[in-house]
Amino acid sequence: MVLLLKGSLFGVPGLLFLPILLASFINASYLPAKTGAILKIKNKPVQIDEVEKNADFWLEKAEKAIQDQLTKLPITSKAKNVILFIGDGMSIPTLTAARIYLGQQRGESGENATLSFEKFPFTGLAKTYCVNKQVPDSACTATAYLSGVKANQATLGVTSSVKFGDCKASVDPNNQVTSILEWAQRAKKSTGIVTTTRVTHATPAGTYAHSSNRDWESDKNMRESRQNLSMCKDIAAQLIQEIPGRHINVILGGGRVKFRDNKLKSEEGKPGQRKDGADLIKEWIKDKEALGVEHEYVWNRDGLNKVDKNKTSFLLGLFSEGHMDYALKANKDFQPSLSEMTEAAIQILSRNEEGYFLLVEGGRIDHAHHDSQAHRALDETVKLSQAVETAVNMTDINDTLIVVTADHAHTMSHSGYPDRGSNILGIAATSDVDRLPFPILSYANGPGYRPSGKSGKRHNYWEDDLDRDDFKFPAAFPNHKETHGGDDVAVFAHGPWAHLLVGNYEQNIIPVAMAYASCLGSRQTYCNNSSS
């Protein structure tokens, strides 16, 4: 094939552009596209539909969307069940890129794909700042969207009267707040937490813990910061020994290391982290035996599959020493998926005639972003979407409120005028300054930063395999870990009183709206004023 280029393209002389164009053909994961052309997405050809050139196509599509909206009327019956899905770090650019990634995995161009929860009838935007920070962390946000109270950065289940690391202030009952999970337990509902992180990590811990430091997950962590262990309990101990942790029916995720002494070995032969001689897993089992309730402790996918969900009332599943593996790396014969854990939780919790509250977290979206690994972040977002779809298929929209949101944003951006159908993990364009390519996805800061070489030239991304799941996408400024973003996050709601979550509002409104829908807590008045 011979190409003769005349003039310029985006300010690049035609002959200078030739090697870049040829390089794009060599890179199998990206091929510049034009409307109506065949696209190459992960080596799968995709045809852009010629019908999109017709104005009527878009107008009819818009009219149908309006008609669909008119059928989405509010449901005002009581929410027997509430399921809250958290995509940790699932910013709005993450949603956009993940839906394109999802579509491209199916051999489509991707832009018009839809994540399961993007079909929900009611959406809003939540403001995520902490009391003392413009850009939040996962602990103060968990306190907001679970307890209805904004707090200081890195603190859990306490008011902003508690400063970071202040053990004494955190145990003052006047400074502690309760979560919607505890409100549900008081209403005799079943409760559960499901996560791909350690079950003692910030998001799940927000349902049951009171701590002035989110990192005090075990007594070892507290000893390292020279805390008074007789005054404050670590987060793992609070889960097993305190209320509401003791009463949580389903606990599924990772983090075995936080529950056993370092002289004890796990099922995989690895030592625990604790230094107090405790085996909190054994303690959990003994507690349930004393209560005379059907219970199971499991540590792998096979064990989870064998649990009799029709009889088991309490289930503890810890599937890794630390966080669970990324779905792209996980041994699927050993580690259950987020969808499988969600399904098991709903099967057990739904046996309670009073209903249930369930928190499900796709926690590793956040970790991938911190490492500038956009591929993993998008894949984990798709896995959360699949878990939401599982929940929707297992529940009734008339009695189950499902809310999907994020705790905070990240700094990943989606830019560069890439052609329709371009591989979301590929190259966006060539800079009109240094004539070198740049990816579609990049970060404001993080470990993906690459300084210019000895020649003074920027790194040439044509030399990299951007499709690798552990590839670190570029960052504008160097940082060991990419930081969170201060953006508002999207809120998607489906079911009874979902329309309460429309608009732009403070993040702490979310649990109050869920409580209103399901008649929980002492401050809402709906059930006192309604015959519903």
N, C-alpha and C positions, 0 to 999 in steps of 0.2 A: 504494500500500500504506500502510495506517495502522497504527501500532503504539502500543498503550496499555500503559505500563509502570507497575506499582504496586509499592510496597514498595521493596526495595533488592536489589542484586545485587553480591556480594562487597563489601558495605559502601558501595556507591555508590548514592545515591538514583536511582530509576528515571528521572526526568526528566533528571538530569545525565548518565546513561549513554546517553541517546538519540543525541546527536551522535556519540559514539564508535562506537555500533553502526552508525549510518548510514555513518560513515567506513569501517568494515570492509567494507561492501558496495561502496564506491567503489574500494577497493584491490583490484585484480584478482588479486593474488598471495596474498591471504589471506581466508578466510571462516570465521568461527567455526563449529565443527562439533559435532554431537551424534551419539551412536551411532545408526546407522540412517539418518542424514541424508545428503544429497548433499553432497560436499565439493568445493571449488573449488581445485585445485592447478594453478597455472600455466594457468588457464583450461580445465582438463580435469576433467570431473565424475568423481568416484569414489564408489562405493557401499560403505559399510561393511556387511559381511556380517552379516545377522541371526542366522546360526547361532552367532555368538560369544556370544549371550545364553544359550546352552545349556551347562550345566555339563559334560555329556558331551563336548562338543567339545574343551574344554581338557584333560579327563582322558585322553581317547583320544590327543590330541596328545602329551601327556607320556609316556604308555605307549609310543607309537611311538618317541619319542626315546630312551627307555631301551633298547628292543629294538635300535635302530640302534647305540647305544653298545656293546652286547654283541657286535656283529659286528666291532667295530674292535679287532682283536687286534694286538699289537706285531709288527713285521717285524724279524727279527734277522739278515737276510742283510747282507753287506757293501754299503755304499753306494758304488757305482762313481762316481756323480756327486753333487755338492752344489751347490745353488743357494740363495743367501742374498738375500732381498729386504728392503730397508730402506725403510720409509716415514719419511723424515726429519721428525721432529716429529709423527708420527702417534699422538697420545695416544688414550686410550680414549674420551673424549668425541668426538674426531674420528671414530673408527670408528662410533660410534652415529649421529652426525649424517650421516656419509657414506652409511651404509646407507639411512637415510631419504631422503636426497637421491637416491640411486640408484633407490629404489622410486618416488619421485615423478616422476622423469624418465620412468618407464614408465607413468605414469598411475595408480599405486597410492597407497594412503594412506602407505606407506613404512616403517612401524614394523617390519613383519615381513619386510622384504627382507633379503637376505644378501649380503655381499661374498664373493668367490670363496674366499678363504682362511679365512673363518669356518666353512667346512665341513670344515676339516682336523680329523682325529680327536684330536689332542693339543695342549693349550694350557697356557701357564704365564704367570708374571709375572716380569719382570726388574727388579732394582734398578739405577738408572742413575747414582748419584752418582759424581763424580770423587774422587780421593784427597784433593784440597784444597777441593772445592766440594760443597755440598749439592745444588745444582741444576747440572746439567752442560751442556757444549756438545757439538758434534758431533765434535770431535777426540778428546777423552779417551774418549768413548763408542766411537768407531770403534776406538781402540786396544784397548778392553776386548772388544768382540764380534768382533774380527778376530784379535787376538793373545793373548787370554786374560789380559791384564795391565791393571790399572787404573792410570791416569796422572793427571797434573795437567791442569787446564783449559787448552784451546787448544794442547796438545802432541800430537804424532803419532808413533807407533811407537817411543816411548821409555818408560822407567820413570819413576816419580815422583821419582827422583833428579835428574831434569832439570827445572829451573824454567823458567817461561815466558821466552822470549827468550835463553836461555843457549846460544848457538851451540856453544861449546867442549864443554860437557857432552853435547850431543846427538850429537856425532861419536865419543864414547868407546864402543867396541864393548860394553863392560860395561853401558852404559845403553840399548843398543838392543834392541828385541824384534822377532821375525819374525812374520809373519801367516800365516793358514791358506792364503792364496794362494801364499805361498812354500813352505809345506809341501807343497802340491799339486804345485808345479813340481818339487820334489825327488823326488817319487814318479812323475815323468815324465807327469803329467797336464797337459792344456791348461788355460789360465786366461783369464778375461775380466772386464772391468768395463764396466757400462752405467749411465749416469746421465743425468738431465735437467739437472744442474748442470754447471759446468766440471769436466773430468776431473781437475783439480788441486785441487778443493774437498775439504773435510775427509773426507767419507765415502769416496770412491774413493781418496784419497791414503792412507788408513789401510791399504790393501793393500800399498803399496810404498814409502812415504816414512818418513824419520826426520827430524823437525823439532821444534825447540823453539817454533816459532810457525807455526800453521796458515795464517797469512796470507802467508807467504813463498812465494807461488805462482810468482813470477818474480824474476829478478835485480833488477828495478826495485823490487819490494816490499822486497827485502833492503837495497838501497841507501838507500831512504827511512828505514830504521831503523838505518843506519850499521853494517851487519854486515860481517864479514870474509869476502869472497866466495871467498878462496882456502882458507878453512877449511870453510865450509858451502855446500852446493849448494842452490839453490832447488828447489821441489817438481817443477816441470815438467822441469827438467834431470835430476832423479833418475829420473823416469818414463822418459825417453828413453835415458839413459846408464848407469844403474845396474841391478843385479839386486835385486829381481825385475822391475822395470819393463820392462827391455829384452825380457824373455821372455814378457810378457803377449801372448797371441795376439789378443785382441779388446779394443779400447778404443773405446767409443762414447759420445759426449756433446757438451758444449760446451767453450768456452774457447780458441779459436784465438789470442786476443790474448796469452796467456801463453807462446806458443811461438815468436813471431817478433819480430825487432827492430823498433823504431818507424820505421825507415827503409824497411821492407819492407811491401808491401801484401798483403792477403788476397785470396781469390777474389772477395770482394765489394768490393774496392777500399779497404778500411779498414786503417789502420796497426796494427802490432803494439804491444806494450808494452815489450818487452825493450830493454835498453841495451847489450848485449854483442855486438851484431852477429850474433847467432845466428839460424838458421832451424832450429829443432828438428824441424820436420815433414820438411824435406829431409834432415836428419840421420837421422831414423827410416827414411826410404826407402833411403838409402845403406847403412845398417846391414843392412837386410833383403836388399838386393841382394848385399852381401858374403857374407851367410850362404847365399845361393842358394835362398831360400825364396819361395814364391808369396805375394805381398803386394799390398794395395791401400790407397791413401789416398783417402777420399771426403769431400765437404763438404756434400752435400745428399741429399734423399730419393731422387732419381733415381739418383744415383751408388750409393747403398746397394742399391737394387733391381737394379742391373746387375752387382753383384759375383757372381762365380761361387762360390757357397758350397761347391761340391763340390771346388774346387781350392785356394781361398785358405786359407793357413795363418795369415797375420797380417793383421789389418784394423784400420786407424786411421780413425775417422770423427769429425770435429769439425764440428758442424752450426751453430755460431753463434760469434760473437766472445766472448761471455760465456756466461752461463747460457742454456739453451734457453728458448724462449718458453713461457708457460703454455699448456696445451692449448686453453683457451678463446680465446686470442688468436692461436695459431700459424697460419701459412700451411701447411696440410696438404699442399699440392703441393710444398712446399720442405723442410719439417722432418718427419722421421720421428717416429712416435709411440713411446712407451715399449714398447708391445707389439711393434711392428715391429723395434725394435732388439733386444729380447729374443729374438725369433724368429731373427733373423740370427745372433746370437751362439750360440744353441744349435745351429743348423745347422752352423756351422763347428766348434765345440768338440766336438760329439758324434762327429766322425769319428775322434777319438783312442780307440783300443781300451782305453787305460788309464783313460779317463774324464776328468772335468774339474771345476774349481771356477769358479763364476760368481757375481759380486756384481752385483745390479741395484738401483739406487736411484731411488725417486720423490722427488727432492730438493726439488722446489718446493712441496711441502706446507708445509714449514718457512718458506719465504720468504713465502708468502701469509699465514700466521699472524703472522709478524713485522710485516706491514703491516695486520693486523686485517682482512684480506680473506677472510672465512670461505668465501664462495662459491667462490673459486679453490682454497682448501685442500681443500674437500670434493670438488671436481671432480678435482683431482690425485690424491686418494685413490682415487676410482673408477677412474682411469686405471691406477694401480698394481694394483688388483684385476684389471683386464683383462689386464695383463701377467702376473700370476700364473696366471690361467686359461690363457693362451697356453702357459706353461711346463708346466703340469699336462697339457695336451692333447698336448704334444710328448714327454713323458717317461713312463717306466714306474715306478709306485709301488714296485716291488720292487727297483729298483736306483738310484733317485734320491731323495735326501733334499732336501726343499724346506722352508726355514725362512723365515717372514715375521715381521718385528718392526719396532720403531722404535728409534731411538737415544735419544730423549728425548721428553718430553711438551711441551705448551704450556698456556697459561692459559685457553684457551677453555672456557666452561661452557655447558651445555645446561639451561635452567631455565625456571621461570615457570608451570607447570601448563597448557601449551597443550593444546587439545583434540586428540584423535586425528585424524590426517590433516592437521593444520595445516602449512602450508608451513614447512619447516625454516628457510628464510631469512626468515620473516615475523615477525609480532608475536606475543608469548606471551600478554600480558594487559595490563590497565591497573593501574597502581600504586594501592593503596588509601590512599596518602599524598598524592601530588600530582595524582592523576587523569589522569596522562599514560601513554601506552603504552610498553612496553619490548620489545625483540626477544627471541626464543627464545635466540639465540646472543649471547654477550658475552665480553669479556676482562677479566682482572684488571688489566691495564695495557696501554698502547700508544697509537698515534696516533689511535685512535678516540675518545679522551676528548674530551668537549665540555663546557666550563664553562657554568654557567647564564648566561642572557642578562641584559640590563639590568633586566628585570622580575623577575629572581631565579628565574624558572621554568626547569625542565629542558627540553632540546630535545624537540620533538614529533616522534617518528619516523613518525607518519602522513604527514608532509610529504615523506618520502624514498622513493626507489625501492630497497628493500632487495634486490631481485633483481639489481641491477646487479653484474656480476662484480667491479668494483673498489670496491664500497661498503665503507667502513670501519665495521665493527661496533663498538658502544660499548665503552669501557673505564672501569673504576672510577678509575684513576689515570693521569695523563699520562706518556707516555714516547715518545721518538722512534721506538723499535722495541719491539714487545711482546717480553717475555722468554720464555725456556723455562720449563717447569714441572718440579717435582721428583717428579712421580708415577712409580710403577712403570709399565712399558709391557708390553703384551701380546705373547706369543710364540706363534705358530701353527706346528705342525710336521706333516709328511706324508712318509711313506716309511720307509726302514730306520732303526731306532733313534730314531725321532721321539719315542718315549715317554720318552726321557732328559730331555726338555725340559718335563716336567710339574712343576707346583709353583711355589713362590716362591723365587727364587735370585738370586745376584749375576750381573750382566750378563756378566762375563768367563767364565762357565761355557759360554756359547753356542759359541764356537769349539772348546773342548775336547770338547764333546759331538759336534760335527760331525766333528772329527778322529777321535774314537773310532769313530764310525759308518763312516768311510771309511778307517780304518787309516793316518792321517797323523800326522806328528810323531814325536818321539823319546820322549815321555813316556807315551804310552798303550800298553797291553799287550794289547789285545783280539786283535790278529792273531797275537800270539805264543802265545796260549793257546787258539786256536780253529781248528778245521779248516774253518770256513765259508769 
